[in-house]
């Protein structure tokens, strides 16, 4: 085979490795998404075919029937790739970088076939046989690629089987305490928390008005009214409750000045828009449940924090305080205002834990800094149930801590996650390194912490299904 052909194969290997590790493992986390089980099965079959092709073409020349077998494998790979394209479009939204990479892979693969097929057809015309064709470094690279593809195939197959054992619990029953049939406006409806809340509300027979950016890409099952602006809601619309969860994610990048402005502006502008909506509605909603976070308290080390605790100044407090203040004017229209001070939300479909699963699965997880910082967490379905509880209980107002009753230290959290995944959790990341790289983002979100207790939720009769971290991990993993 020519050097040009081997160059194209090398390019294909590099792009494939990038796609696997950056997209499939790091950003999209396919191995932990039950919806992608079939896609992983397709990836497993294709990777095994790649392993065979690299091993054969890197070390051998095959003739006759054996060459026809290799051609058949190439055709099967094309069929599987087309099936994969369809499955991806049906089951998830691909990021732009992955679509571009897939396009480049397809173009490069086409060029490889143009050069490779004439060689294979010429081999097929000869008597069946095998000849060793060692080419030095190229053969070694091909063998390494074969091993890598085979391991990736086994990884995808194992992950698909694990996803088959992971129970995707129906959302029906999460909001059973809501009285009668309600119409609920939900902002942030396509997010990690909002999507589950919407599923619970619709599953219980309630009407949902969901504010989304792009209705065509919103993966929300009917019956749901999708809007892209609060101005689309007529003044005579009856809305019984509003749940405001919209806002720029805070944990997906460093807190540059521009990022801080987006985080703050997205929440204040949305909440201000909701106040304007309430002002012009003929029928005012009974309650506005507006998002906030335990970051309102600032950094307190070991001190136990309830809803009556004071705050320490930091960016997290400034953000949450401004968000809560923006929601407060709704009370002037007779609307009960509840501020959800949400902790670290646990679930495999999103949230902070999704960035931990892959390194922990490969045995590379461990504590952050000293590991003594507190992590006040809540399982996602418990959070959805608490939101419904808050809507139903007319005597709850003001701040309410949305955290499980038993917070844990970062050290205990990592030990428990490692135990559930049957992996060690010994790779500690130094605090100095995190601060140098992440600045305030690392200092407040990763190395800081709050020991928060949900006193108001418990005193108002809310019962957590997952009080302990072990219970939550057993449920979601």
C-alpha positions, -999 to +999 in steps of 0.1 A: +000+000+000+012+035-008+025+061+017-004+084+008-029+057+019-010+051+052-010+089+058-048+090+054-052+060+077-030+078+103-052+109+100-083+087+105-068+072+136-060+106+151-095+120+144-111+088+157-091+090+190-101+127+194-138+118+188-137+089+212-120+106+241-131+142+238-167+137+227-178+102+237-160+102+270-153+137+282-181+160+270-210+137+260-204+109+286-221+083+264-211+055+288-233+070+315-264+079+295-290+052+294-305+068+262-273+060+243-271+023+249-279+013+213-253+039+201-226+023+223-235-011+208-229+003+173-196+018+184-185-015+199-192-034+167-174-008+146-144-006+169-140-044+167-141-041+129-114-014+130-093-036+152-095-064+127-087-041+097-057-024+114-043-058+124-047-074+090-037-045+068-008-035+090+009-069+090-005-090+061-015-092+025-045-113+020-056-128-013-086-144-029-116-151-005-097-135+024-095-102+005-132-104-002-138-108+035-119-076+042-140-058+015-172-072+032-159-058+066-154-024+050-190-025+036-204-035+070-185-007+086-201+018+063-236+004+071-229+006+108-217+042+105-249+052+086-270+035+114-249+054+139-256+087+122-294+080+124-292+069+160-273+099+171-298+123+154-327+105+170-313+101+206-292+132+213-281+167+201-246+165+188-223+195+195-210+214+165-174+201+171-186+165+169-206+171+137-176+187+121-153+159+132-178+133+119-179+151+085-141+151+083-139+114+092-164+106+065-145+126+038-112+111+049-127+076+050-140+080+015-105+090+003-091+058+020-116+036+002-107+052-032-071+041-027-077+009-008-104-008-028-084-012-060-057-029-040-081-053-023-098-061-056-065-069-072-057-092-042-091-108-046-083-119-081-054-140-069-055-174-053-065-175-017-036-171+006-017-149+032+016-132+030+034-114+059+040-078+049+059-062+078+066-025+072+085-015+103+071+015+121+038+015+101+031-021+112+038-012+149+015+018+147-012-004+131-009-030+158-012-002+185-042+011+167-057-024+166-052-028+204-067+006+211-097+000+189-103-033+205-101-019+240-125+009+230-149-017+216-148-037+248-153-005+268-184+004+247-198-031+250-193-032+288-209+003+292-239-007+271-245-037+293-242-016+324-267+009+310-291-020+305-289-026+343-294+011+352-331+017+360-345+048+344-373+055+369-405+070+355-411+106+366-448+098+374-453+101+411-428+128+418-453+155+421-483+136+435-488+161+463-499+190+440-536+198+445-560+194+416-548+201+380-524+230+378-509+251+350-472+256+358-448+279+340-412+265+340-382+284+329-350+264+324-373+236+313-347+218+292-320+218+319-309+190+342-335+198+369-361+215+347-365+186+323-372+161+351-396+185+368-415+190+335-417+152+331-430+148+366-457+175+361-469+162+328-468+126+341-491+137+369-516+153+345-506+189+350-504+215+322-468+229+316-458+260+298-421+256+291-398+285+282-371+272+258-346+288+235-353+265+205-385+245+203-372+224+175-344+211+197-363+209+230-365+172+240-398+176+259-426+152+254-461+165+248-485+177+261-464+208+268-469+244+256-435+256+243-427+293+242-395+312+234-405+345+252-426+354+282-442+381+259-460+352+241-481+346+271-515+365+269-526+385+299-557+363+303-537+331+306-543+312+339-510+303+355-512+287+390-475+284+397-441+295+383-408+277+387-379+298+377-347+277+371-332+295+341-297+308+341-262+305+326-244+274+341-219+283+367-198+251+367-188+247+331-160+272+328-137+296+347-152+327+362-138+353+338-153+388+340-174+380+309-186+347+324-195+364+357-216+389+338-234+362+318-241+342+350-256+372+368-274+389+339-291+357+327-307+352+361-316+388+369-330+394+334-351+363+334-365+369+369-372+405+361-391+394+331-412+370+353-421+399+376-433+419+345-453+389+334-469+386+368-478+423+368-498+420+335-515+387+342-552+390+350-550+359+372-519+361+394-501+328+402-502+316+438-465+310+441-432+318+425-405+292+432-373+309+422-339+293+420-310+302+443-281+282+457-264+274+490-236+297+477-258+325+493-242+316+526-206+321+514-177+300+528-182+289+565-159+258+568-175+235+594-203+257+607-238+242+604-260+264+582-298+266+583-321+291+567-315+316+595-277+317+591-259+348+580-237+351+549-201+358+540-192+380+511-180+363+479-192+361+443-215+331+450-233+352+477-235+383+455-250+362+427-276+344+448-285+374+468-291+394+436-312+365+423-333+363+454-338+401+455-350+401+419-378+376+428-389+394+459-411+421+441-436+393+431-449+395+467-462+430+460-488+413+437-499+388+463-477+360+450-460+338+476-422+338+469-400+308+477-362+309+471-347+274+466-312+274+479-301+244+460-271+223+469-250+200+446-276+180+426-268+143+420-279+125+389-262+108+359-280+129+333-262+161+343-250+182+372-215+183+387-211+145+393-211+138+355-176+153+353-164+129+380-178+096+367-153+090+338-121+096+358-134+077+387-144+048+365-108+045+352-095+047+387-082+082+385-105+099+410-098+113+444-103+142+468-099+178+460-074+196+481-076+185+518-110+168+512-123+184+544-146+208+527-183+200+530-205+190+502-242+196+507-260+175+481-295+165+470-306+137+447-324+151+416-358+134+421-358+145+458-353+181+445-382+177+421-404+163+449-393+192+472-403+218+445-438+201+443-440+201+481-432+238+482-459+246+456-484+226+475-477+240+510-491+275+511-474+284+544-438+280+530-422+312+518-388+328+517-355+308+515-356+270+518-325+248+518-328+222+490-302+198+504-303+163+519-302+160+557-268+144+558-240+165+541-206+149+537-170+160+533-154+159+499-132+130+512-163+110+522-180+118+489-151+106+468-147+074+490-184+066+485-183+072+448-152+050+445-169+023+465-200+023+444-180+021+412-156-005+427-126+018+420-099+034+442-102+071+450-066+080+459-055+106+433-057+137+453-056+170+434-035+197+453-054+227+464-027+251+452-029+237+417-067+241+416-065+277+429-038+286+404-058+272+375-093+280+386-091+311+408-123+320+425-141+292+406-120+266+423-118+284+456-156+287+460-170+257+441-143+231+445-124+239+476-149+259+496-181+244+508-211+247+531-225+224+557-262+230+550-292+214+567-328+215+553-345+226+585-374+243+569-382+214+545-381+189+574-401+210+598-428+214+570-432+176+566-410+169+536-396+134+536-364+127+517-362+094+498-324+096+499-311+110+531-277+093+527-252+095+499-250+058+497-288+056+491-286+082+463-256+065+446-274+032+447-304+047+431-287+065+402-258+042+395 
